[in-house]
Amino acid sequence: MRQLAILLVVLLASTANAQSSDARTHYDLARRALLDDDPDAAAEHMSQAVKLADNVSDYHLWYGKAISQ
């Protein structure tokens, strides 16, 4: 039973890391889209970043910048 609990904790932690990584990827793509003057693509990527990691204030900040352009 203890091994099952440890396995569950490890799986949950790896899922959280994968989501965080995906959020960072969307953030990076959004920043690139803004540099390329494509605010629609930037807004879409930042929206995904916020959904995946809503506790990161930079994602909210840049999402606001993307939708205001």
Distance bins in CASP14 RR format, pairs under 12 A and 6 or more apart:
PFRMAT RR
TARGET T0000
AUTHOR 0000-0000-0000
RMODE 2
METHOD distances of the structure
MODEL  1
1 7 0 0 0 0 0 1 0 0 0 0 0
1 8 0 0 0 0 0 1 0 0 0 0 0
2 8 0 0 0 0 0 1 0 0 0 0 0
2 9 0 0 0 0 0 1 0 0 0 0 0
3 9 0 0 0 0 0 1 0 0 0 0 0
3 10 0 0 0 0 0 1 0 0 0 0 0
4 10 0 0 0 0 0 1 0 0 0 0 0
4 11 0 0 0 0 0 1 0 0 0 0 0
5 11 0 0 0 0 0 1 0 0 0 0 0
5 12 0 0 0 0 0 1 0 0 0 0 0
6 12 0 0 0 0 0 1 0 0 0 0 0
6 13 0 0 0 0 0 1 0 0 0 0 0
7 13 0 0 0 0 0 1 0 0 0 0 0
7 14 0 0 0 0 0 1 0 0 0 0 0
8 14 0 0 0 0 0 1 0 0 0 0 0
8 15 0 0 0 0 0 1 0 0 0 0 0
9 15 0 0 0 0 0 1 0 0 0 0 0
9 16 0 0 0 0 0 1 0 0 0 0 0
10 16 0 0 0 0 0 1 0 0 0 0 0
10 17 0 0 0 0 0 1 0 0 0 0 0
11 17 0 0 0 0 0 1 0 0 0 0 0
11 18 0 0 0 0 0 1 0 0 0 0 0
12 18 0 0 0 0 0 1 0 0 0 0 0
12 19 0 0 0 0 0 1 0 0 0 0 0
13 19 0 0 0 0 0 1 0 0 0 0 0
13 20 0 0 0 0 0 1 0 0 0 0 0
14 20 0 0 0 0 0 1 0 0 0 0 0
14 21 0 0 0 0 0 1 0 0 0 0 0
15 21 0 0 0 0 0 1 0 0 0 0 0
15 22 0 0 0 0 0 1 0 0 0 0 0
15 52 0 0 0 0 0 1 0 0 0 0 0
16 22 0 0 0 0 0 1 0 0 0 0 0
16 23 0 0 0 0 0 1 0 0 0 0 0
16 52 0 0 0 0 0 1 0 0 0 0 0
16 53 0 0 0 0 1 0 0 0 0 0 0
16 55 0 0 0 0 0 1 0 0 0 0 0
17 23 0 0 0 0 0 1 0 0 0 0 0
17 24 0 0 0 0 0 1 0 0 0 0 0
17 52 0 0 0 0 0 1 0 0 0 0 0
17 53 0 0 0 0 0 1 0 0 0 0 0
18 24 0 0 0 0 0 1 0 0 0 0 0
18 25 0 0 0 0 0 1 0 0 0 0 0
18 52 0 0 0 0 1 0 0 0 0 0 0
18 53 0 0 0 0 0 1 0 0 0 0 0
19 25 0 0 0 0 0 1 0 0 0 0 0
19 26 0 0 0 0 0 1 0 0 0 0 0
19 48 0 0 0 0 0 1 0 0 0 0 0
19 49 0 0 0 0 0 1 0 0 0 0 0
19 51 0 0 0 0 1 0 0 0 0 0 0
19 52 1 0 1 0 0 0 0 0 0 0 0
19 53 1 0 0 1 0 0 0 0 0 0 0
19 54 0 0 0 0 0 1 0 0 0 0 0
19 55 0 0 0 0 0 1 0 0 0 0 0
19 56 0 0 0 0 0 1 0 0 0 0 0
20 26 0 0 0 0 0 1 0 0 0 0 0
20 27 0 0 0 0 0 1 0 0 0 0 0
20 49 0 0 0 0 0 1 0 0 0 0 0
20 52 1 0 0 1 0 0 0 0 0 0 0
20 53 1 0 1 0 0 0 0 0 0 0 0
20 54 0 0 0 0 0 1 0 0 0 0 0
20 55 0 0 0 0 1 0 0 0 0 0 0
20 56 0 0 0 0 1 0 0 0 0 0 0
20 59 0 0 0 0 0 1 0 0 0 0 0
21 27 0 0 0 0 0 1 0 0 0 0 0
21 28 0 0 0 0 0 1 0 0 0 0 0
21 49 0 0 0 0 0 1 0 0 0 0 0
21 52 0 0 0 0 1 0 0 0 0 0 0
21 53 0 0 0 0 1 0 0 0 0 0 0
22 28 0 0 0 0 0 1 0 0 0 0 0
22 29 0 0 0 0 0 1 0 0 0 0 0
22 45 0 0 0 0 0 1 0 0 0 0 0
22 48 1 0 0 1 0 0 0 0 0 0 0
22 49 0 0 0 0 1 0 0 0 0 0 0
22 51 0 0 0 0 1 0 0 0 0 0 0
22 52 1 0 1 0 0 0 0 0 0 0 0
22 53 0 0 0 0 1 0 0 0 0 0 0
22 59 0 0 0 0 0 1 0 0 0 0 0
23 29 0 0 0 0 0 1 0 0 0 0 0
23 30 0 0 0 0 0 1 0 0 0 0 0
23 45 0 0 0 0 1 0 0 0 0 0 0
23 46 0 0 0 0 1 0 0 0 0 0 0
23 47 0 0 0 0 0 1 0 0 0 0 0
23 48 1 0 0 1 0 0 0 0 0 0 0
23 49 1 0 1 0 0 0 0 0 0 0 0
23 50 0 0 0 0 1 0 0 0 0 0 0
23 51 0 0 0 0 1 0 0 0 0 0 0
23 52 1 1 0 0 0 0 0 0 0 0 0
23 53 1 1 0 0 0 0 0 0 0 0 0
23 54 0 0 0 0 1 0 0 0 0 0 0
23 55 0 0 0 0 1 0 0 0 0 0 0
23 56 1 0 0 1 0 0 0 0 0 0 0
23 58 0 0 0 0 0 1 0 0 0 0 0
23 59 1 0 0 1 0 0 0 0 0 0 0
23 60 0 0 0 0 0 1 0 0 0 0 0
23 62 0 0 0 0 0 1 0 0 0 0 0
23 63 0 0 0 0 0 1 0 0 0 0 0
24 30 0 0 0 0 0 1 0 0 0 0 0
24 31 0 0 0 0 0 1 0 0 0 0 0
24 45 0 0 0 0 0 1 0 0 0 0 0
24 46 0 0 0 0 0 1 0 0 0 0 0
24 48 0 0 0 0 0 1 0 0 0 0 0
24 49 1 0 0 1 0 0 0 0 0 0 0
24 52 0 0 0 0 1 0 0 0 0 0 0
24 53 1 0 0 1 0 0 0 0 0 0 0
24 56 0 0 0 0 1 0 0 0 0 0 0
24 58 0 0 0 0 0 1 0 0 0 0 0
24 59 0 0 0 0 1 0 0 0 0 0 0
25 31 0 0 0 0 0 1 0 0 0 0 0
25 32 0 0 0 0 0 1 0 0 0 0 0
25 45 0 0 0 0 1 0 0 0 0 0 0
25 46 0 0 0 0 0 1 0 0 0 0 0
25 48 0 0 0 0 1 0 0 0 0 0 0
25 49 0 0 0 0 1 0 0 0 0 0 0
25 52 0 0 0 0 1 0 0 0 0 0 0
25 53 0 0 0 0 0 1 0 0 0 0 0
25 59 0 0 0 0 0 1 0 0 0 0 0
26 32 0 0 0 0 0 1 0 0 0 0 0
26 33 0 0 0 0 0 1 0 0 0 0 0
26 41 0 0 0 0 0 1 0 0 0 0 0
26 42 0 0 0 0 1 0 0 0 0 0 0
26 43 0 0 0 0 0 1 0 0 0 0 0
26 44 0 0 0 0 1 0 0 0 0 0 0
26 45 1 0 1 0 0 0 0 0 0 0 0
26 46 1 0 0 1 0 0 0 0 0 0 0
26 47 0 0 0 0 1 0 0 0 0 0 0
26 48 1 0 1 0 0 0 0 0 0 0 0
26 49 1 1 0 0 0 0 0 0 0 0 0
26 50 0 0 0 0 1 0 0 0 0 0 0
26 51 0 0 0 0 1 0 0 0 0 0 0
26 52 1 0 0 1 0 0 0 0 0 0 0
26 53 0 0 0 0 1 0 0 0 0 0 0
26 56 0 0 0 0 0 1 0 0 0 0 0
26 59 0 0 0 0 1 0 0 0 0 0 0
26 62 0 0 0 0 0 1 0 0 0 0 0
26 63 0 0 0 0 0 1 0 0 0 0 0
26 66 0 0 0 0 0 1 0 0 0 0 0
27 33 0 0 0 0 0 1 0 0 0 0 0
27 34 0 0 0 0 0 1 0 0 0 0 0
27 42 0 0 0 0 1 0 0 0 0 0 0
27 45 1 0 0 1 0 0 0 0 0 0 0
27 46 1 0 0 1 0 0 0 0 0 0 0
27 47 0 0 0 0 0 1 0 0 0 0 0
27 48 0 0 0 0 1 0 0 0 0 0 0
27 49 1 0 1 0 0 0 0 0 0 0 0
27 50 0 0 0 0 1 0 0 0 0 0 0
27 51 0 0 0 0 0 1 0 0 0 0 0
27 52 0 0 0 0 1 0 0 0 0 0 0
27 53 0 0 0 0 1 0 0 0 0 0 0
27 56 1 0 0 1 0 0 0 0 0 0 0
27 57 0 0 0 0 0 1 0 0 0 0 0
27 58 1 0 0 1 0 0 0 0 0 0 0
27 59 1 0 1 0 0 0 0 0 0 0 0
27 60 0 0 0 0 0 1 0 0 0 0 0
27 61 0 0 0 0 0 1 0 0 0 0 0
27 62 1 0 0 1 0 0 0 0 0 0 0
27 63 0 0 0 0 1 0 0 0 0 0 0
27 65 0 0 0 0 0 1 0 0 0 0 0
27 66 0 0 0 0 0 1 0 0 0 0 0
28 34 0 0 0 0 0 1 0 0 0 0 0
28 35 0 0 0 0 0 1 0 0 0 0 0
28 42 0 0 0 0 0 1 0 0 0 0 0
28 45 0 0 0 0 1 0 0 0 0 0 0
28 46 0 0 0 0 0 1 0 0 0 0 0
28 48 0 0 0 0 0 1 0 0 0 0 0
28 49 0 0 0 0 1 0 0 0 0 0 0
28 58 0 0 0 0 0 1 0 0 0 0 0
28 59 0 0 0 0 0 1 0 0 0 0 0
28 62 0 0 0 0 0 1 0 0 0 0 0
29 35 0 0 0 0 0 1 0 0 0 0 0
29 36 0 0 0 0 0 1 0 0 0 0 0
29 38 0 0 0 0 0 1 0 0 0 0 0
29 41 1 0 0 1 0 0 0 0 0 0 0
29 42 0 0 0 0 1 0 0 0 0 0 0
29 43 0 0 0 0 0 1 0 0 0 0 0
29 44 0 0 0 0 1 0 0 0 0 0 0
29 45 1 0 1 0 0 0 0 0 0 0 0
29 46 0 0 0 0 1 0 0 0 0 0 0
29 47 0 0 0 0 0 1 0 0 0 0 0
29 48 0 0 0 0 1 0 0 0 0 0 0
29 49 0 0 0 0 1 0 0 0 0 0 0
29 62 0 0 0 0 0 1 0 0 0 0 0
29 66 0 0 0 0 0 1 0 0 0 0 0
30 36 0 0 0 0 0 1 0 0 0 0 0
30 38 0 0 0 0 1 0 0 0 0 0 0
30 39 0 0 0 0 1 0 0 0 0 0 0
30 40 0 0 0 0 0 1 0 0 0 0 0
30 41 1 0 0 1 0 0 0 0 0 0 0
30 42 1 0 1 0 0 0 0 0 0 0 0
30 43 1 0 0 1 0 0 0 0 0 0 0
30 44 1 0 0 1 0 0 0 0 0 0 0
30 45 1 1 0 0 0 0 0 0 0 0 0
30 46 1 0 1 0 0 0 0 0 0 0 0
30 47 0 0 0 0 1 0 0 0 0 0 0
30 48 0 0 0 0 1 0 0 0 0 0 0
30 49 1 0 0 1 0 0 0 0 0 0 0
30 50 0 0 0 0 0 1 0 0 0 0 0
30 58 0 0 0 0 0 1 0 0 0 0 0
30 59 0 0 0 0 1 0 0 0 0 0 0
30 60 0 0 0 0 0 1 0 0 0 0 0
30 61 0 0 0 0 0 1 0 0 0 0 0
30 62 1 0 0 1 0 0 0 0 0 0 0
30 63 1 0 0 1 0 0 0 0 0 0 0
30 64 0 0 0 0 0 1 0 0 0 0 0
30 65 0 0 0 0 1 0 0 0 0 0 0
30 66 1 0 0 1 0 0 0 0 0 0 0
30 67 0 0 0 0 0 1 0 0 0 0 0
30 69 0 0 0 0 0 1 0 0 0 0 0
31 38 0 0 0 0 0 1 0 0 0 0 0
31 39 0 0 0 0 0 1 0 0 0 0 0
31 41 0 0 0 0 0 1 0 0 0 0 0
31 42 1 0 0 1 0 0 0 0 0 0 0
31 45 0 0 0 0 1 0 0 0 0 0 0
31 46 0 0 0 0 1 0 0 0 0 0 0
31 49 0 0 0 0 0 1 0 0 0 0 0
31 58 0 0 0 0 1 0 0 0 0 0 0
31 59 0 0 0 0 0 1 0 0 0 0 0
31 61 0 0 0 0 0 1 0 0 0 0 0
31 62 1 0 0 1 0 0 0 0 0 0 0
31 63 0 0 0 0 0 1 0 0 0 0 0
31 65 0 0 0 0 1 0 0 0 0 0 0
31 66 0 0 0 0 1 0 0 0 0 0 0
32 38 0 0 0 0 1 0 0 0 0 0 0
32 41 0 0 0 0 1 0 0 0 0 0 0
32 42 0 0 0 0 1 0 0 0 0 0 0
32 45 0 0 0 0 1 0 0 0 0 0 0
32 46 0 0 0 0 0 1 0 0 0 0 0
32 62 0 0 0 0 0 1 0 0 0 0 0
32 66 0 0 0 0 0 1 0 0 0 0 0
33 39 1 0 0 1 0 0 0 0 0 0 0
33 40 0 0 0 0 1 0 0 0 0 0 0
33 41 1 0 1 0 0 0 0 0 0 0 0
33 42 1 1 0 0 0 0 0 0 0 0 0
33 43 0 0 0 0 1 0 0 0 0 0 0
33 44 0 0 0 0 1 0 0 0 0 0 0
33 45 1 0 0 1 0 0 0 0 0 0 0
33 46 0 0 0 0 1 0 0 0 0 0 0
33 47 0 0 0 0 0 1 0 0 0 0 0
33 48 0 0 0 0 0 1 0 0 0 0 0
33 49 0 0 0 0 0 1 0 0 0 0 0
33 62 0 0 0 0 0 1 0 0 0 0 0
33 65 0 0 0 0 0 1 0 0 0 0 0
33 66 1 0 0 1 0 0 0 0 0 0 0
33 69 0 0 0 0 0 1 0 0 0 0 0
34 40 0 0 0 0 0 1 0 0 0 0 0
34 41 0 0 0 0 1 0 0 0 0 0 0
34 42 1 0 1 0 0 0 0 0 0 0 0
34 43 0 0 0 0 1 0 0 0 0 0 0
34 44 0 0 0 0 0 1 0 0 0 0 0
34 45 0 0 0 0 1 0 0 0 0 0 0
34 46 0 0 0 0 1 0 0 0 0 0 0
34 62 1 0 0 1 0 0 0 0 0 0 0
34 63 0 0 0 0 0 1 0 0 0 0 0
34 64 0 0 0 0 0 1 0 0 0 0 0
34 65 1 0 0 1 0 0 0 0 0 0 0
34 66 1 0 0 1 0 0 0 0 0 0 0
34 67 0 0 0 0 0 1 0 0 0 0 0
34 68 0 0 0 0 0 1 0 0 0 0 0
34 69 1 0 0 1 0 0 0 0 0 0 0
35 41 0 0 0 0 0 1 0 0 0 0 0
35 42 0 0 0 0 1 0 0 0 0 0 0
35 62 0 0 0 0 0 1 0 0 0 0 0
35 66 0 0 0 0 0 1 0 0 0 0 0
35 69 0 0 0 0 0 1 0 0 0 0 0
36 42 0 0 0 0 1 0 0 0 0 0 0
36 45 0 0 0 0 0 1 0 0 0 0 0
36 69 0 0 0 0 0 1 0 0 0 0 0
37 66 0 0 0 0 0 1 0 0 0 0 0
37 69 0 0 0 0 1 0 0 0 0 0 0
38 44 0 0 0 0 1 0 0 0 0 0 0
38 45 0 0 0 0 1 0 0 0 0 0 0
38 66 0 0 0 0 1 0 0 0 0 0 0
38 69 0 0 0 0 1 0 0 0 0 0 0
39 45 0 0 0 0 0 1 0 0 0 0 0
39 46 0 0 0 0 1 0 0 0 0 0 0
39 62 0 0 0 0 0 1 0 0 0 0 0
39 63 0 0 0 0 0 1 0 0 0 0 0
39 64 0 0 0 0 0 1 0 0 0 0 0
39 65 0 0 0 0 1 0 0 0 0 0 0
39 66 1 0 1 0 0 0 0 0 0 0 0
39 67 1 0 0 1 0 0 0 0 0 0 0
39 68 0 0 0 0 1 0 0 0 0 0 0
39 69 1 1 0 0 0 0 0 0 0 0 0
40 46 0 0 0 0 0 1 0 0 0 0 0
40 47 0 0 0 0 0 1 0 0 0 0 0
40 66 0 0 0 0 1 0 0 0 0 0 0
40 67 0 0 0 0 1 0 0 0 0 0 0
40 69 0 0 0 0 1 0 0 0 0 0 0
41 47 0 0 0 0 0 1 0 0 0 0 0
41 48 0 0 0 0 0 1 0 0 0 0 0
41 66 0 0 0 0 1 0 0 0 0 0 0
41 67 0 0 0 0 0 1 0 0 0 0 0
41 69 0 0 0 0 0 1 0 0 0 0 0
42 48 0 0 0 0 0 1 0 0 0 0 0
42 49 0 0 0 0 0 1 0 0 0 0 0
42 59 0 0 0 0 0 1 0 0 0 0 0
42 62 1 0 0 1 0 0 0 0 0 0 0
42 63 0 0 0 0 1 0 0 0 0 0 0
42 64 0 0 0 0 1 0 0 0 0 0 0
42 65 0 0 0 0 1 0 0 0 0 0 0
42 66 1 1 0 0 0 0 0 0 0 0 0
42 67 0 0 0 0 1 0 0 0 0 0 0
42 68 0 0 0 0 0 1 0 0 0 0 0
42 69 1 0 0 1 0 0 0 0 0 0 0
43 49 0 0 0 0 0 1 0 0 0 0 0
43 50 0 0 0 0 0 1 0 0 0 0 0
43 59 0 0 0 0 0 1 0 0 0 0 0
43 62 0 0 0 0 1 0 0 0 0 0 0
43 63 1 0 0 1 0 0 0 0 0 0 0
43 64 0 0 0 0 1 0 0 0 0 0 0
43 65 0 0 0 0 1 0 0 0 0 0 0
43 66 1 0 1 0 0 0 0 0 0 0 0
43 67 1 0 1 0 0 0 0 0 0 0 0
43 68 0 0 0 0 1 0 0 0 0 0 0
43 69 0 0 0 0 1 0 0 0 0 0 0
44 50 0 0 0 0 0 1 0 0 0 0 0
44 51 0 0 0 0 0 1 0 0 0 0 0
44 63 0 0 0 0 1 0 0 0 0 0 0
44 66 0 0 0 0 1 0 0 0 0 0 0
44 67 0 0 0 0 0 1 0 0 0 0 0
45 51 0 0 0 0 0 1 0 0 0 0 0
45 52 0 0 0 0 0 1 0 0 0 0 0
45 59 0 0 0 0 1 0 0 0 0 0 0
45 62 0 0 0 0 1 0 0 0 0 0 0
45 63 0 0 0 0 1 0 0 0 0 0 0
45 66 1 0 0 1 0 0 0 0 0 0 0
45 67 0 0 0 0 0 1 0 0 0 0 0
46 52 0 0 0 0 0 1 0 0 0 0 0
46 53 0 0 0 0 0 1 0 0 0 0 0
46 54 0 0 0 0 0 1 0 0 0 0 0
46 56 0 0 0 0 0 1 0 0 0 0 0
46 58 0 0 0 0 1 0 0 0 0 0 0
46 59 1 0 0 1 0 0 0 0 0 0 0
46 60 0 0 0 0 1 0 0 0 0 0 0
46 61 0 0 0 0 1 0 0 0 0 0 0
46 62 1 0 1 0 0 0 0 0 0 0 0
46 63 1 1 0 0 0 0 0 0 0 0 0
46 64 1 0 0 1 0 0 0 0 0 0 0
46 65 0 0 0 0 1 0 0 0 0 0 0
46 66 1 0 1 0 0 0 0 0 0 0 0
46 67 1 0 0 1 0 0 0 0 0 0 0
46 68 0 0 0 0 0 1 0 0 0 0 0
46 69 0 0 0 0 0 1 0 0 0 0 0
47 53 0 0 0 0 0 1 0 0 0 0 0
47 54 0 0 0 0 0 1 0 0 0 0 0
47 59 0 0 0 0 1 0 0 0 0 0 0
47 60 0 0 0 0 0 1 0 0 0 0 0
47 62 0 0 0 0 0 1 0 0 0 0 0
47 63 1 0 0 1 0 0 0 0 0 0 0
47 64 0 0 0 0 1 0 0 0 0 0 0
47 66 0 0 0 0 1 0 0 0 0 0 0
47 67 0 0 0 0 1 0 0 0 0 0 0
48 54 0 0 0 0 0 1 0 0 0 0 0
48 59 0 0 0 0 1 0 0 0 0 0 0
48 63 0 0 0 0 1 0 0 0 0 0 0
48 66 0 0 0 0 0 1 0 0 0 0 0
49 55 0 0 0 0 0 1 0 0 0 0 0
49 56 1 0 0 1 0 0 0 0 0 0 0
49 57 0 0 0 0 0 1 0 0 0 0 0
49 58 0 0 0 0 1 0 0 0 0 0 0
49 59 1 0 1 0 0 0 0 0 0 0 0
49 60 0 0 0 0 1 0 0 0 0 0 0
49 61 0 0 0 0 0 1 0 0 0 0 0
49 62 0 0 0 0 1 0 0 0 0 0 0
49 63 1 0 0 1 0 0 0 0 0 0 0
49 64 0 0 0 0 0 1 0 0 0 0 0
49 66 0 0 0 0 0 1 0 0 0 0 0
50 56 1 0 0 1 0 0 0 0 0 0 0
50 57 0 0 0 0 0 1 0 0 0 0 0
50 58 0 0 0 0 0 1 0 0 0 0 0
50 59 1 0 1 0 0 0 0 0 0 0 0
50 60 1 0 0 1 0 0 0 0 0 0 0
50 61 0 0 0 0 0 1 0 0 0 0 0
50 62 0 0 0 0 1 0 0 0 0 0 0
50 63 1 0 1 0 0 0 0 0 0 0 0
50 64 0 0 0 0 1 0 0 0 0 0 0
50 66 0 0 0 0 0 1 0 0 0 0 0
50 67 0 0 0 0 0 1 0 0 0 0 0
51 59 0 0 0 0 1 0 0 0 0 0 0
51 60 0 0 0 0 0 1 0 0 0 0 0
51 63 0 0 0 0 0 1 0 0 0 0 0
52 59 0 0 0 0 1 0 0 0 0 0 0
53 59 1 0 0 1 0 0 0 0 0 0 0
53 60 0 0 0 0 0 1 0 0 0 0 0
53 63 0 0 0 0 0 1 0 0 0 0 0
54 60 1 0 0 1 0 0 0 0 0 0 0
54 63 0 0 0 0 0 1 0 0 0 0 0
56 62 0 0 0 0 1 0 0 0 0 0 0
56 63 0 0 0 0 0 1 0 0 0 0 0
57 63 0 0 0 0 0 1 0 0 0 0 0
57 64 0 0 0 0 0 1 0 0 0 0 0
58 64 0 0 0 0 0 1 0 0 0 0 0
58 65 0 0 0 0 0 1 0 0 0 0 0
59 65 0 0 0 0 0 1 0 0 0 0 0
59 66 0 0 0 0 0 1 0 0 0 0 0
60 66 0 0 0 0 0 1 0 0 0 0 0
60 67 0 0 0 0 0 1 0 0 0 0 0
61 67 0 0 0 0 0 1 0 0 0 0 0
61 68 0 0 0 0 0 1 0 0 0 0 0
62 68 0 0 0 0 0 1 0 0 0 0 0
62 69 0 0 0 0 0 1 0 0 0 0 0
63 69 0 0 0 0 0 1 0 0 0 0 0
END
